Amino acid sequence: MSRKVKFRIWRGDTTGGALKDFNVEVNDGEVVLDVIHRIQATEAPDLAVRWNCKAGKCGSCSAEVNGRPRLMCMTRMNIFGEEETVTVTPLRTFPVIRDLVTDVSFNYKKALEIPSFEGPKDLKLGEYRMAQVDVERSQEFRKCIECFLCQDVCHVIRDHEENKEAFAGPRFFIRLAELDMHPLDTLDRRREAQEEHGLGYCNITKCCTDVCPEHIRITDNAIIPMKERVVDVKYDPARWLGSKIRRRDEKD
């Protein structure tokens, strides 16, 4: 069974653009990406859209559907009312390249700023051993498909372009948390998370968790515990005094 649906899609590039209306046939079981492809095939062959797997695992087809950051391939058409207009716009936090395609290179630059895993010096590759419980602790964060919906919805950079220089965002806070809880990683990332990656900017509104298609509990399981560990090392007076004494002893 099919029905006609009004789609409103943002068309434009770096110089500007506007919303354009399309009346398109929609069939039972389809997702937003199916309809975008039909519009490409029948009315707008030059419509730019990024996609790859169409299975919710590559994170490529991120966009804002009726104002909410979503994966278009995982957004079913049956969630919209019979007379509802479906508005599809590019991710607002990142610069538009063309139509629904945005420049998300900000995220790749931030990824390069996160120090990679550094194992024990006295162990060779192949000699690392971990308990299963330690594997499971960080497994949740490895589900991230880098759709960058959490980055898009985070108001720290969504509403304040000037914060991008000092703020890594929720996607990379879970990376820091994953490495920090790894029993074989030898780097202490707590001060760096606060001082170089802007963990303190996050006021835990949980908007990133709300839009995550992999249902990662970004705020509860990564950001809040990381904030607590930062407080322990940076603001605990006993730890502060102990570090001062250790430094004095090392100089002597």
Backbone torsions as a table, in degrees:
resi	resn	phi	psi	omega
1	MET	NA	137.3	-178.0
2	SER	-124.8	164.2	177.8
3	ARG	-152.3	159.6	177.6
4	LYS	-88.5	133.6	179.2
5	VAL	-129.4	140.7	176.2
6	LYS	-88.4	120.5	175.7
7	PHE	-106.6	140.2	175.0
8	ARG	-122.7	113.2	-172.2
9	ILE	-119.4	136.3	178.5
10	TRP	-75.2	125.1	176.1
11	ARG	-119.2	131.6	178.5
12	GLY	163.5	-169.2	179.7
13	ASP	-147.2	-155.7	-176.2
14	THR	-65.6	-20.1	-178.0
15	THR	-87.9	-12.3	-179.7
16	GLY	136.3	178.5	-178.9
17	GLY	178.6	-170.0	-178.4
18	ALA	-159.4	166.8	176.6
19	LEU	-79.5	137.8	178.5
20	LYS	-123.0	138.0	-176.4
21	ASP	-91.8	142.1	175.4
22	PHE	-136.7	135.1	171.1
23	ASN	-103.3	115.7	-169.4
24	VAL	-132.4	149.6	178.0
25	GLU	-76.6	133.4	178.8
26	VAL	-125.7	133.4	-179.1
27	ASN	-105.5	159.1	178.3
28	ASP	-57.3	138.6	175.4
29	GLY	85.7	-2.3	-177.3
30	GLU	-82.3	159.5	175.5
31	VAL	-112.7	170.6	-177.5
32	VAL	-57.5	-39.9	-179.2
33	LEU	-62.5	-35.1	175.5
34	ASP	-58.6	-43.8	-177.8
35	VAL	-69.1	-39.6	176.8
36	ILE	-59.5	-41.9	179.0
37	HIS	-66.0	-35.5	178.2
38	ARG	-66.7	-39.5	177.2
39	ILE	-64.3	-40.0	175.7
40	GLN	-59.3	-42.9	-174.2
41	ALA	-74.3	-26.8	-171.3
42	THR	-114.8	-32.0	-172.2
43	GLU	-127.2	-31.1	-174.8
44	ALA	-137.6	74.6	-177.2
45	PRO	-62.6	-17.7	179.8
46	ASP	-96.1	8.7	178.8
47	LEU	-66.2	122.8	-178.2
48	ALA	-91.6	127.4	177.4
49	VAL	-148.8	139.5	-179.7
50	ARG	-97.8	129.0	177.2
51	TRP	-160.2	164.7	179.5
52	ASN	-149.3	-71.9	-169.2
53	CYS	-85.2	-28.6	-175.3
54	LYS	57.3	31.1	-179.3
55	ALA	-135.7	13.0	177.4
56	GLY	72.1	24.7	-176.6
57	LYS	-123.8	-12.0	-178.7
58	CYS	-101.0	-21.6	179.0
59	GLY	75.4	9.2	-173.1
60	SER	-75.0	-35.9	-168.6
61	CYS	-91.3	33.7	178.2
62	SER	-64.9	136.9	176.2
63	ALA	-160.3	179.0	175.3
64	GLU	-109.5	119.5	-177.9
65	VAL	-110.2	115.5	-173.6
66	ASN	51.1	40.7	174.5
67	GLY	85.3	-4.1	-178.6
68	ARG	-110.2	127.7	176.9
69	PRO	-62.6	125.7	-176.9
70	ARG	-146.5	163.8	164.6
71	LEU	-86.5	123.6	-177.8
72	MET	-64.9	-29.6	-178.3
73	CYS	-76.0	-11.4	-179.3
74	MET	-114.0	8.1	-179.1
75	THR	-103.7	102.7	-175.6
76	ARG	-75.6	144.4	-178.3
77	MET	-69.6	-22.0	-177.2
78	ASN	-74.0	-3.1	176.4
79	ILE	-82.9	-11.1	-179.3
80	PHE	-98.0	145.4	180.0
81	GLY	-67.7	164.2	-176.9
82	GLU	-56.7	-41.8	-176.1
83	GLU	-102.3	6.6	-174.4
84	GLU	-75.9	135.3	173.9
85	THR	-83.6	132.7	179.8
86	VAL	-100.2	113.6	-178.4
87	THR	-103.3	124.5	-178.6
88	VAL	-118.7	121.5	-179.0
89	THR	-130.7	159.8	178.8
90	PRO	-70.6	162.8	176.4
91	LEU	-56.5	125.7	-170.8
92	ARG	-74.3	-26.6	-173.2
93	THR	-75.5	-19.8	-174.2
94	PHE	-115.4	152.4	-177.4
95	PRO	-63.4	140.8	178.0
96	VAL	-77.3	135.8	170.4
97	ILE	-92.6	-56.8	174.2
98	ARG	-164.6	134.3	177.8
99	ASP	53.4	-114.1	-176.3
100	LEU	-95.1	5.3	-177.8
101	VAL	-98.1	125.6	179.5
102	THR	-115.6	160.6	177.9
103	ASP	-89.2	102.7	-177.5
104	VAL	-99.8	20.9	-176.9
105	SER	-63.1	-20.6	174.1
106	PHE	-50.3	-41.7	-176.7
107	ASN	-68.3	-35.6	179.7
108	TYR	-72.3	-32.7	175.3
109	LYS	-65.8	-41.9	178.6
110	LYS	-65.6	-36.1	179.3
111	ALA	-61.0	-37.0	-179.9
112	LEU	-69.6	-21.0	-179.3
113	GLU	-82.3	-13.2	179.5
114	ILE	-85.9	117.7	178.4
115	PRO	-60.0	137.7	-178.2
116	SER	-75.0	172.4	178.5
117	PHE	-56.0	134.7	177.0
118	GLU	-127.7	108.9	-175.5
119	GLY	-80.4	172.8	179.6
120	PRO	-60.6	138.4	-177.9
121	LYS	-67.0	-27.4	-174.8
122	ASP	-89.0	4.5	178.9
123	LEU	-118.6	141.6	176.5
124	LYS	-93.0	162.6	174.2
125	LEU	-59.0	134.5	-176.3
126	GLY	98.1	-13.2	179.1
127	GLU	-101.5	-3.2	179.8
128	TYR	-67.3	136.1	176.9
129	ARG	-132.6	136.3	179.1
130	MET	-135.4	147.8	172.7
131	ALA	-75.9	149.7	-178.1
132	GLN	-59.1	-34.6	-179.3
133	VAL	-63.8	-33.3	177.9
134	ASP	-72.5	-34.4	175.7
135	VAL	-63.1	-44.5	-176.5
136	GLU	-67.9	-30.9	-178.1
137	ARG	-60.3	-40.4	-176.4
138	SER	-99.5	-3.6	-176.4
139	GLN	-61.7	-35.3	-180.0
140	GLU	-56.2	-42.8	-175.9
141	PHE	-72.2	-21.7	179.5
142	ARG	-76.1	-7.1	178.2
143	LYS	-76.8	-10.7	-176.5
144	CYS	-56.2	129.5	179.6
145	ILE	-102.7	6.5	178.9
146	GLU	53.5	48.7	172.2
147	CYS	-77.9	-19.9	178.4
148	PHE	65.7	21.5	173.7
149	LEU	-66.2	-37.5	179.0
150	CYS	-64.9	-37.9	177.6
151	GLN	-66.5	-39.4	-178.1
152	ASP	-65.6	-39.4	-173.7
153	VAL	-85.9	-14.3	-178.2
154	CYS	-67.3	116.3	-173.9
155	HIS	-68.1	-17.6	-179.5
156	VAL	-61.4	-37.5	177.3
157	ILE	-108.1	-21.4	179.1
158	ARG	-65.3	-41.1	-176.7
159	ASP	-102.5	-5.6	-176.0
160	HIS	-139.6	87.8	-178.9
161	GLU	-55.0	-33.0	-176.7
162	GLU	-66.9	-16.4	-179.1
163	ASN	-80.8	-13.1	-174.5
164	LYS	-60.6	-30.6	-178.9
165	GLU	-63.5	-38.1	-172.3
166	ALA	-108.4	3.5	-172.5
167	PHE	-127.0	120.3	-177.9
168	ALA	-79.7	-35.1	179.3
169	GLY	95.8	165.2	-173.6
170	PRO	-59.8	-34.4	-179.5
171	ARG	-59.3	-37.9	-175.9
172	PHE	-91.0	-15.7	170.6
173	PHE	-68.8	-35.4	177.0
174	ILE	-71.3	-28.8	175.0
175	ARG	-67.1	-45.4	177.3
176	LEU	-61.6	-42.5	-179.8
177	ALA	-64.4	-41.5	179.3
178	GLU	-60.1	-45.3	-179.7
179	LEU	-70.2	-37.3	-177.9
180	ASP	-65.9	-32.2	-179.4
181	MET	-91.0	-1.3	179.0
182	HIS	-71.8	123.3	-174.8
183	PRO	-67.8	-16.0	-178.1
184	LEU	-104.1	-5.7	178.7
185	ASP	-78.8	130.1	-172.7
186	THR	-98.5	-5.1	180.0
187	LEU	-86.4	140.4	173.4
188	ASP	-93.4	109.4	-171.9
189	ARG	-99.3	3.6	-171.9
190	ARG	-68.3	-50.6	178.7
191	ARG	-63.3	-39.6	-179.5
192	GLU	-63.4	-39.0	179.1
193	ALA	-58.9	-39.0	-178.2
194	GLN	-79.9	-47.4	-168.9
195	GLU	-87.4	-27.9	-176.1
196	GLU	-111.7	-25.4	-175.3
197	HIS	-113.6	2.6	169.4
198	GLY	75.3	29.2	-180.0
199	LEU	-56.3	-33.6	-178.6
200	GLY	-66.1	-20.2	177.9
201	TYR	-68.1	-28.6	-175.9
202	CYS	-71.3	126.1	177.7
203	ASN	-110.7	29.8	170.7
204	ILE	44.7	53.9	175.7
205	THR	-79.0	-12.6	178.0
206	LYS	69.9	14.6	177.6
207	CYS	-65.1	-31.9	178.4
208	CYS	-65.7	-42.3	178.7
209	THR	-63.2	-38.5	-176.5
210	ASP	-61.8	-32.4	-175.2
211	VAL	-100.5	-2.4	-176.1
212	CYS	-67.2	118.5	-179.3
213	PRO	-71.3	-16.8	178.3
214	GLU	-95.0	3.1	177.3
215	HIS	58.1	35.9	174.6
216	ILE	-75.2	131.1	179.2
217	ARG	-83.2	73.3	-172.4
218	ILE	-57.7	-47.1	-175.3
219	THR	-72.8	-52.0	-173.5
220	ASP	-70.6	-39.0	-172.2
221	ASN	-100.0	-13.1	-179.0
222	ALA	-122.2	-58.6	-171.4
223	ILE	-70.6	-48.6	-178.8
224	ILE	-63.2	-48.5	176.6
225	PRO	-59.4	-35.6	179.2
226	MET	-68.1	-39.8	175.6
227	LYS	-60.4	-40.6	-179.5
228	GLU	-64.8	-38.9	179.8
229	ARG	-70.5	-33.4	176.7
230	VAL	-65.1	-43.4	178.2
231	VAL	-59.5	-42.7	179.9
232	ASP	-56.5	-45.9	-173.1
233	VAL	-85.1	-28.0	-172.1
234	LYS	-101.0	-31.3	-171.5
235	TYR	-117.7	-9.8	178.5
236	ASP	-69.2	118.9	-175.1
237	PRO	-62.1	-34.9	180.0
238	ALA	-67.0	-41.8	177.8
239	ARG	-66.1	-40.5	179.6
240	TRP	-60.3	-46.5	179.7
241	LEU	-63.8	-40.4	179.1
242	GLY	-62.9	-39.3	179.6
243	SER	-66.9	-36.7	178.9
244	LYS	-65.4	-40.8	-179.7
245	ILE	-66.0	-41.7	179.5
246	ARG	-62.2	-42.9	-179.8
247	ARG	-63.9	-39.0	179.4
248	ARG	-65.4	-42.0	179.6
249	ASP	-64.0	-37.5	-179.7
250	GLU	-66.1	-35.6	178.9
251	LYS	-69.2	-37.2	179.7
252	ASP	-70.0	NA	NA
